[in-house]
Amino acid sequence: VNDKLLELTGLSSAEIISNKLTQILFAQDKKKQEDLETVLIQQEPVNDICDIYNKITGAKKQIHVQAIPISIKGIPKGYIGSIEDITEKIKAHKIIEESENWFRNAANNAPVMMWSTDANKHTNYLNNTWLEFTGRTIDPESRLGWLEKICPDDQKRMLKLFNEAFEQRRNFKAEFRLQYHGGGYRWVSAVGKPLYAPDNTFLGFIGSCADIEEKVMIYQELDNK
């Protein structure tokens, strides 16, 4: 028994040694106590997450319990294991998950088409606005399937622009014609920029497209006058 376990539980060494560890770790969950005791009797490895309450402060911590059986000449002698306080890790994971859910909800309700790729140029996200505009599901749009929706006259130019921006890790902006689910093509304005992790690892690209068909038509009418 080390100091960290004493700190987590608020118990003394004598209290821990005189009680079953299963009762200390799962004091609030009798079912888990019974399940873990069965595992120990069968000499199986332990890998579990549980809540533990400090006897002195009453504070709840979430811990990761790992243990493996030890034996000498085939005779079981007990277990050796570790207990890790993962309270902050779980909180951080929850914050990240909530943040990702918020982003996806916001992106799916955005008035512009949004997309992202991984570091291998494969599309890994398209918002609802994109899918509604093109009338396709996300599967056909994966990898570089989105290129099929671009007007054939614009495909070569856009693929070259995208590949150059990707290789050089630089922002890009372009206008091209994108096939509309109602038939025909509509002009869109697209922007993209490289996406990096906090440790500066390149993750891919993220960007958006806006429908500018009416704007282009107005300019064309003015040019024809």
C-alpha positions as CSV (number, residue, x, y, z in Angstrom):
1,V,0.0,0.0,0.0
2,N,1.6,3.3,-1.1
3,D,0.9,6.9,0.0
4,K,-1.2,7.6,-3.2
5,L,-3.8,5.0,-2.2
6,L,-3.9,6.4,1.3
7,E,-4.5,9.9,-0.1
8,L,-7.3,8.7,-2.4
9,T,-9.2,6.7,0.2
10,G,-8.5,8.8,3.3
11,L,-7.8,5.5,5.1
12,S,-4.8,4.4,7.1
13,S,-2.6,1.5,6.1
14,A,-4.0,-0.6,8.9
15,E,-7.6,0.1,7.7
16,I,-6.8,-0.9,4.1
17,I,-4.9,-4.0,5.1
18,S,-7.6,-5.2,7.5
19,N,-10.4,-4.8,4.8
20,K,-10.9,-6.5,1.5
21,L,-9.8,-4.2,-1.3
22,T,-13.0,-5.0,-3.1
23,Q,-15.0,-3.4,-0.3
24,I,-12.8,-0.3,-0.3
25,L,-12.9,0.2,-4.1
26,F,-16.6,-0.7,-4.6
27,A,-18.0,0.5,-1.2
28,Q,-21.1,1.9,-3.0
29,D,-21.6,-1.0,-5.4
30,K,-22.3,-4.4,-3.8
31,K,-22.8,-6.0,-7.3
32,K,-19.4,-4.9,-8.4
33,Q,-17.9,-6.2,-5.2
34,E,-19.3,-9.6,-5.8
35,D,-18.3,-9.6,-9.5
36,L,-14.7,-8.6,-8.7
37,E,-14.4,-11.2,-5.9
38,T,-15.5,-13.9,-8.4
39,V,-12.8,-12.7,-10.8
40,L,-10.2,-12.8,-8.0
41,I,-11.2,-16.3,-7.0
42,Q,-10.8,-17.4,-10.6
43,Q,-7.3,-15.8,-10.8
44,E,-8.3,-13.6,-13.7
45,P,-6.8,-10.2,-14.6
46,V,-8.6,-7.1,-13.3
47,N,-9.3,-4.1,-15.5
48,D,-12.1,-1.8,-14.3
49,I,-13.1,1.8,-13.6
50,C,-14.9,2.7,-10.4
51,D,-15.8,5.6,-8.1
52,I,-14.1,5.9,-4.8
53,Y,-15.0,8.1,-1.9
54,N,-12.5,9.7,0.4
55,K,-13.3,8.8,4.1
56,I,-12.1,12.2,5.4
57,T,-13.3,14.7,2.8
58,G,-16.1,12.7,1.1
59,A,-14.7,13.7,-2.3
60,K,-15.5,11.3,-5.1
61,K,-12.7,10.2,-7.5
62,Q,-12.9,8.0,-10.5
63,I,-10.1,5.5,-10.7
64,H,-8.8,2.9,-13.1
65,V,-8.0,-0.4,-11.4
66,Q,-5.6,-2.9,-13.0
67,A,-4.3,-6.1,-11.4
68,I,-2.7,-9.4,-12.5
69,P,-2.5,-12.6,-10.5
70,I,0.9,-13.8,-9.3
71,S,1.8,-17.4,-8.5
72,I,4.9,-19.3,-7.4
73,K,5.5,-22.7,-9.0
74,G,1.9,-22.7,-10.1
75,I,0.5,-21.9,-6.7
76,P,-1.6,-18.7,-6.6
77,K,-0.1,-16.2,-4.1
78,G,-2.2,-13.1,-4.7
79,Y,-2.3,-10.1,-7.0
80,I,-0.2,-7.2,-7.9
81,G,-1.8,-4.1,-9.4
82,S,-2.2,-0.4,-9.7
83,I,-4.8,2.3,-9.2
84,E,-4.8,5.4,-11.2
85,D,-6.8,8.6,-10.5
86,I,-8.5,9.4,-13.9
87,T,-11.0,12.0,-12.6
88,E,-9.4,14.8,-14.6
89,K,-8.9,12.7,-17.7
90,I,-12.6,11.8,-17.7
91,K,-13.5,15.5,-17.2
92,A,-11.2,16.5,-20.0
93,H,-12.6,13.8,-22.3
94,K,-16.2,15.0,-21.5
95,I,-15.3,18.6,-22.3
96,I,-13.8,17.6,-25.6
97,E,-16.8,15.4,-26.4
98,E,-19.2,18.2,-25.6
99,S,-17.1,20.6,-27.6
100,E,-17.2,18.3,-30.6
101,N,-20.9,17.7,-30.3
102,W,-21.5,21.5,-30.1
103,F,-19.3,22.1,-33.2
104,R,-21.1,19.4,-35.2
105,N,-24.5,20.7,-34.2
106,A,-23.5,24.3,-35.1
107,A,-21.9,23.2,-38.4
108,N,-24.9,21.1,-39.4
109,N,-27.2,24.1,-38.9
110,A,-24.8,26.6,-40.6
111,P,-26.2,28.4,-43.7
112,V,-23.0,27.4,-45.6
113,M,-21.6,24.1,-46.7
114,M,-18.8,22.9,-44.4
115,W,-16.2,20.1,-44.9
116,S,-13.0,18.7,-43.6
117,T,-10.4,16.1,-44.7
118,D,-7.9,14.0,-42.9
119,A,-4.1,14.2,-43.4
120,N,-4.5,11.8,-46.4
121,K,-6.9,14.2,-48.3
122,H,-9.8,11.9,-47.5
123,T,-13.0,13.7,-46.7
124,N,-14.0,12.9,-43.1
125,Y,-16.8,15.4,-42.5
126,L,-19.6,17.1,-44.5
127,N,-22.3,19.0,-42.9
128,N,-26.0,18.7,-43.5
129,T,-26.0,21.8,-45.7
130,W,-23.6,20.2,-48.1
131,L,-25.5,16.9,-48.3
132,E,-28.8,18.7,-48.8
133,F,-27.3,20.9,-51.5
134,T,-25.9,18.0,-53.5
135,G,-28.6,15.5,-52.6
136,R,-26.1,12.8,-51.6
137,T,-25.3,10.8,-48.5
138,I,-21.9,11.1,-46.9
139,D,-20.5,7.7,-48.1
140,P,-20.2,8.6,-51.8
141,E,-18.6,11.9,-50.8
142,S,-15.8,10.2,-48.8
143,R,-12.2,10.3,-50.0
144,L,-12.3,12.5,-53.2
145,G,-15.9,11.6,-54.2
146,W,-16.9,15.2,-53.8
147,L,-14.9,16.0,-57.0
148,E,-17.6,14.2,-59.0
149,K,-20.1,16.9,-58.1
150,I,-17.9,19.6,-59.5
151,C,-18.7,20.7,-63.1
152,P,-16.4,18.7,-65.4
153,D,-15.0,22.0,-66.8
154,D,-13.9,23.0,-63.4
155,Q,-12.6,19.6,-62.0
156,K,-9.1,19.7,-63.3
157,R,-8.5,23.3,-62.1
158,M,-10.0,22.6,-58.7
159,L,-8.1,19.3,-58.2
160,K,-4.8,21.1,-59.0
161,L,-5.6,23.9,-56.7
162,F,-6.6,21.6,-53.8
163,N,-3.5,19.4,-54.2
164,E,-1.1,22.3,-54.3
165,A,-2.7,23.9,-51.2
166,F,-2.6,20.6,-49.4
167,E,1.0,19.9,-50.2
168,Q,2.1,23.4,-49.3
169,R,-0.2,23.6,-46.2
170,R,-1.6,27.0,-47.3
171,N,-5.0,28.6,-47.4
172,F,-7.0,28.6,-50.7
173,K,-10.0,30.3,-52.2
174,A,-11.8,29.4,-55.4
175,E,-15.0,29.7,-57.3
176,F,-16.5,26.8,-59.2
177,R,-19.7,25.2,-60.3
178,L,-21.2,22.5,-58.0
179,Q,-23.9,20.1,-59.0
180,Y,-27.2,20.9,-57.3
181,H,-29.6,18.2,-56.2
182,G,-32.4,19.9,-58.2
183,G,-30.4,19.5,-61.4
184,G,-27.8,21.6,-63.2
185,Y,-24.9,23.4,-61.5
186,R,-24.7,26.4,-59.3
187,W,-21.7,28.7,-58.7
188,V,-20.1,28.4,-55.2
189,S,-17.3,30.2,-53.4
190,A,-15.0,27.9,-51.5
191,V,-12.3,28.6,-48.9
192,G,-10.1,26.1,-47.1
193,K,-7.2,26.2,-44.6
194,P,-4.9,23.6,-43.0
195,L,-6.0,22.2,-39.7
196,Y,-3.4,21.5,-36.9
197,A,-3.6,19.8,-33.5
198,P,-2.4,21.6,-30.4
199,D,1.0,19.9,-30.8
200,N,1.2,21.3,-34.4
201,T,0.5,17.9,-36.0
202,F,-1.1,18.4,-39.4
203,L,-4.6,17.0,-39.3
204,G,-5.9,17.9,-42.8
205,F,-8.0,20.7,-44.2
206,I,-11.2,22.4,-43.1
207,G,-13.3,24.7,-45.2
208,S,-16.7,26.0,-46.4
209,C,-18.6,26.7,-49.6
210,A,-21.3,29.3,-50.1
211,D,-23.8,29.4,-52.9
212,I,-23.1,32.6,-55.0
213,E,-25.2,31.7,-58.1
214,E,-27.3,34.9,-57.9
215,K,-24.2,37.0,-57.5
216,V,-22.5,35.5,-60.5
217,M,-25.7,35.9,-62.6
218,I,-25.9,39.6,-61.8
219,Y,-22.3,40.2,-62.8
220,Q,-22.8,38.3,-66.0
221,E,-25.9,40.4,-66.8
222,L,-23.9,43.6,-66.2
223,D,-21.1,42.4,-68.4
224,N,-23.5,41.7,-71.2
225,K,-24.9,45.2,-71.1
